[in-house]
Amino acid sequence: MRTLSSISVDTETKRAWIGGGVLLGGLYHAIAEKSPVLAFPAGTCPMVGAGGHVSGGGEGTLTRKYGLAADNVIDAKIVNADGAILDRESMGEDLFWAIRGGGGASFGIILAYKIKLVSVPSIVTVFAPNRTLEQNATKIVYLWQHIAYKLDRDLFIRILITQEHRNGKLTVQAQFQSLFLGKADKLLPLMQESFPELGLRREDCTELKWIEAALFFSDLPDGSTVNDLVTRNPNPRTYYKAKSDYVTEPISEVALEGLWKRFYEAEAEKAQLIFSPSGGRMY
Ligand SMILES: Cc1cc2nc3c(=O)[nH]c(=O)nc-3n(C[C@H](O)[C@H](O)[C@H](O)COP(=O)(O)OP(=O)(O)OC[C@H]3O[C@@H](n4cnc5c(N)ncnc54)[C@H](O)[C@@H]3O)c2cc1C
């Protein structure tokens, strides 16, 4: 698919045509090169391909405000099993609906998508405070479940749970990886009102451009720059197994404590658990 990697951004109409083999990092970079206040709502990992990602849905830090990647597709070109090349008009609305969530490769090969770009401020704020079990992580994670989905749509807070060594002792850490579509002076009162238990301070916040926030949320190694978002060759190359599920009822504190126990096992050294919020447009 890598030969289908053209990206054509039109900042006037806020539309772009992107090839079915484009990777998300390359897409974010290409949009930012044309405009610092336009973006596309999709996943956080730069090496995920638009082909499978967009046709399966595609969620990320802008999803609560703008919906899934698939919600922002307005036309597409596909090759069907007969070798015919179809666009939205010639494929019809049923097939066009199916390729926006029905999964890659189920209905044909996506040659390109026409996507709607969305507005982001010239300055956004990121923060990622850590809380260990000794710092009340269980309670804060529990409370997060009750507020994360109904926060202001400009605010996205997900949690990364990992095993950590602190002062020679093994513990579990919750990192609250967050994006606010605005500046810190507007964010701080919002956090004080909606999630005071996290205890966010001004010094936890970094103001930057949207594309730098995309780098912040990427899994690229420390020291990477926004230009590294376009890479197709991860270095170091990592391998892992992952699975996802939807949680529709808050997990109790007792159940969370049961989950944490798994992080003390030797094989959990590199384990990660990510809680990602829904709400906003995602109803
Ligand atoms: C590191 C990592 C991070 C992720 N982060 C997120 C995230 O933040 N948000 C999120 O929503 N999801 C995320 N995902 C899940 C990701 O969206 C899916 O795994 C998606 O299917 C990947 O698509 P791909 O094209 O990269 O993968 P592939 O394995 O290449 O393709 C997946 C499927 O789509 C088909 N396909 C690919 N391209 C096309 C095309 N042009 N036309 C037709 N069919 C095609 C393939 O045949 C295959 O069946 C992540 C996955 C990984 C590995």
PDBQT file of the ligand as one rigid body, heavy atoms in Angstrom, charges set to zero:
ROOT
HETATM    1  C1  LIG A 301       0.789   0.754  17.274  1.00  0.00    +0.000 C 
HETATM    2  C2  LIG A 301      -0.688   0.843  17.040  1.00  0.00    +0.000 A 
HETATM    3  C3  LIG A 301      -1.382   1.931  17.538  1.00  0.00    +0.000 A 
HETATM    4  C4  LIG A 301      -2.744   2.068  17.302  1.00  0.00    +0.000 A 
HETATM    5  N1  LIG A 301      -3.383   3.183  17.762  1.00  0.00    +0.000 NA
HETATM    6  C5  LIG A 301      -4.688   3.343  17.471  1.00  0.00    +0.000 A 
HETATM    7  C6  LIG A 301      -5.373   4.538  17.870  1.00  0.00    +0.000 A 
HETATM    8  O1  LIG A 301      -4.807   5.452  18.485  1.00  0.00    +0.000 OA
HETATM    9  N2  LIG A 301      -6.700   4.646  17.555  1.00  0.00    +0.000 N 
HETATM   10  C7  LIG A 301      -7.365   3.657  16.872  1.00  0.00    +0.000 A 
HETATM   11  O2  LIG A 301      -8.559   3.820  16.590  1.00  0.00    +0.000 OA
HETATM   12  N3  LIG A 301      -6.740   2.522  16.494  1.00  0.00    +0.000 NA
HETATM   13  C8  LIG A 301      -5.427   2.349  16.767  1.00  0.00    +0.000 A 
HETATM   14  N4  LIG A 301      -4.792   1.210  16.366  1.00  0.00    +0.000 N 
HETATM   15  C9  LIG A 301      -5.549   0.181  15.656  1.00  0.00    +0.000 C 
HETATM   16  C10 LIG A 301      -5.490   0.449  14.138  1.00  0.00    +0.000 C 
HETATM   17  O3  LIG A 301      -6.386   1.483  13.805  1.00  0.00    +0.000 OA
HETATM   18  C11 LIG A 301      -5.894  -0.838  13.381  1.00  0.00    +0.000 C 
HETATM   19  O4  LIG A 301      -4.989  -1.859  13.722  1.00  0.00    +0.000 OA
HETATM   20  C12 LIG A 301      -5.944  -0.618  11.883  1.00  0.00    +0.000 C 
HETATM   21  O5  LIG A 301      -6.607  -1.708  11.289  1.00  0.00    +0.000 OA
HETATM   22  C13 LIG A 301      -4.559  -0.476  11.291  1.00  0.00    +0.000 C 
HETATM   23  O6  LIG A 301      -4.647  -0.281   9.913  1.00  0.00    +0.000 OA
HETATM   24  P1  LIG A 301      -3.343  -0.485   8.983  1.00  0.00    +0.000 P 
HETATM   25  O7  LIG A 301      -3.734  -0.148   7.586  1.00  0.00    +0.000 OA
HETATM   26  O8  LIG A 301      -2.186   0.194   9.604  1.00  0.00    +0.000 OA
HETATM   27  O9  LIG A 301      -3.054  -2.039   9.235  1.00  0.00    +0.000 OA
HETATM   28  P2  LIG A 301      -3.026  -3.284   8.269  1.00  0.00    +0.000 P 
HETATM   29  O10 LIG A 301      -2.751  -4.451   9.151  1.00  0.00    +0.000 OA
HETATM   30  O11 LIG A 301      -2.125  -3.034   7.104  1.00  0.00    +0.000 OA
HETATM   31  O12 LIG A 301      -4.503  -3.357   7.742  1.00  0.00    +0.000 OA
HETATM   32  C14 LIG A 301      -5.580  -3.692   8.575  1.00  0.00    +0.000 C 
HETATM   33  C15 LIG A 301      -6.690  -4.249   7.680  1.00  0.00    +0.000 C 
HETATM   34  O13 LIG A 301      -7.090  -3.248   6.749  1.00  0.00    +0.000 OA
HETATM   35  C16 LIG A 301      -6.872  -3.701   5.408  1.00  0.00    +0.000 C 
HETATM   36  N5  LIG A 301      -6.400  -2.556   4.619  1.00  0.00    +0.000 N 
HETATM   37  C17 LIG A 301      -5.291  -1.804   4.814  1.00  0.00    +0.000 A 
HETATM   38  N6  LIG A 301      -5.207  -0.849   3.875  1.00  0.00    +0.000 NA
HETATM   39  C18 LIG A 301      -6.292  -0.992   3.075  1.00  0.00    +0.000 A 
HETATM   40  C19 LIG A 301      -6.781  -0.305   1.913  1.00  0.00    +0.000 A 
HETATM   41  N7  LIG A 301      -6.132   0.733   1.381  1.00  0.00    +0.000 N 
HETATM   42  N8  LIG A 301      -7.927  -0.743   1.345  1.00  0.00    +0.000 NA
HETATM   43  C20 LIG A 301      -8.600  -1.791   1.869  1.00  0.00    +0.000 A 
HETATM   44  N9  LIG A 301      -8.199  -2.475   2.953  1.00  0.00    +0.000 NA
HETATM   45  C21 LIG A 301      -7.056  -2.077   3.552  1.00  0.00    +0.000 A 
HETATM   46  C22 LIG A 301      -5.849  -4.827   5.507  1.00  0.00    +0.000 C 
HETATM   47  O14 LIG A 301      -5.990  -5.748   4.437  1.00  0.00    +0.000 OA
HETATM   48  C23 LIG A 301      -6.233  -5.460   6.837  1.00  0.00    +0.000 C 
HETATM   49  O15 LIG A 301      -7.349  -6.311   6.687  1.00  0.00    +0.000 OA
HETATM   50  C24 LIG A 301      -3.437   1.050  16.589  1.00  0.00    +0.000 A 
HETATM   51  C25 LIG A 301      -2.739  -0.060  16.109  1.00  0.00    +0.000 A 
HETATM   52  C26 LIG A 301      -1.382  -0.159  16.319  1.00  0.00    +0.000 A 
HETATM   53  C27 LIG A 301      -0.641  -1.355  15.769  1.00  0.00    +0.000 C 
ENDROOT
TORSDOF 0
